[in-house]
Amino acid sequence: MTLPLENVRVLDLSRALSGPFCTMILGDLGAEVIKVEPLPDGEMMRAWGPFHEGIGVFYLSINRNKRSLAIDFRSEQGVHLLRTLATRVDVLVDNFKPGTMRAMGLDYASLREANPRLVHASITGFGDEGPYGTWPGFDQIAQGMSGLMSISGFADGEPTRVGVPIGDLVAGMWTATGITAAIAQRHVTGEGQKVDTSLLASLVGMLCVQGQRYLSLGEVPGRAGNDHPVIFPYGTFTASDGLLNLAAATEGMWATLCRVLDLEALRDHPDFADNSARSSNRERLREKLNARLRTRPALEWTRELIDAGIPAGPIYTLDQVFNDPHVLHNGFAESIEHPVIGQLRQLSNPLRMGSIGKRTVRSHPPMLGEHSEAVLGDFGLAADEIARLLADGVVAGSARGRS
């Protein structure tokens, strides 16, 4: 069975996180992703620690299912080669500062005449229009300016960033969605199109009910820590061996929770009789619930609460996550052979589709220039032309990549 994007060729000029995460998703879905890396040192993330056998873990985390082509971006020959390749692909992805692709003659307007079916996707920090259109973008800056940090953290503490680069990751996911939509529309129109998003736009688009609270009611939400902003009890509580999340999201669940915890007297108490009352008196109620929950371990409570119909679960550290029997059973991490590391464990793509199956990591994150000669050959360049590019230092090949 063929993979969903098996006949899609992607030229990936992006670096760091947002673009490479986008193209990794496309690669997971079967696209041929050519990761173009600048000489002499390649993708900037290769130098970001920590390191696994000398290879950056950041780089390893989001570059599976790709092939590496190493080119000297600063040479006219290198830029000419990029333009040639861009006329022969389905998708071009970049996350350069606005204006960079135009200066290289690689913007959509410059390429569409030669390649009208091209889908060109760009990710920027703030978009290429508006007062901040020329600003560079970094994840935490976008987290702060999107309002996400203002609603993350505890009420008596500072705003808090999310523990992963969520702005980069979300921008990559939005872009992958836009690319697949553009490919689908191309089947109807026969033409490609430009796809744009930014770190700021991607996070603002994820504000969900908190954003709607302001747009509809003029409310400026604050930080609620580990509590749900409008439902209680729905959040983090304390068991005998650690923290526990539970979600009594309805009146029926509240009644069930009182029964399971043997706290029936709380169910109809006027201070806790409905969600508004419970939310207004949440600290008093939290003390009463924690006093009972502290009598048993989190996993014991989890099983009993779930059996009663109340969503619950312990809060794991990452070592617990990757050794959890459910995570292991479902293959949320996979292993692939790496030429330097040996067996390399990688996160699995969370999508499960009949045409993909559970095995989503098909090739290791490539070494610098590992596939240069093969990629150029696949694009139709003759062997003597490839040899000349290698000799002139315009391209670095597989021998360098494995050094």
Secondary structure, DSSP 8 states (H G I E B T S, - for coil): ---TTTT-EEEE---TTHHHHHHHHHHHTT-EEEEEEETTT-SGGGG-SSEETTEEHHHHHT--S-EEEEE-TTSHHHHHHHHHHHTT-SEEEE---TTHHHHTT-SHHHHTTT-TT-EEEEEESS-SSSTTTTS---HHHHHHHTTTGGGSS-TTS-----SS-HHHHHHHHHHHHHHHHHHHHHHHHS---EEEEEHHHHHHTT-HHHHHHHHHH-------TTS-SS-SSEEEEEETTEEEEEE--SHHHHHHHHHHTT-HHHHT-TTTSSHHHHHHTHHHHHHHHHHHHTTS-HHHHHHHHHHTT--EEE---HHHHTT-HHHHHTTSEEEEEETTTEEEEEE--S---TTT-S----S----TTTTHHHHHHHTT--HHHHHHHHHTTSEE-HHHHT-
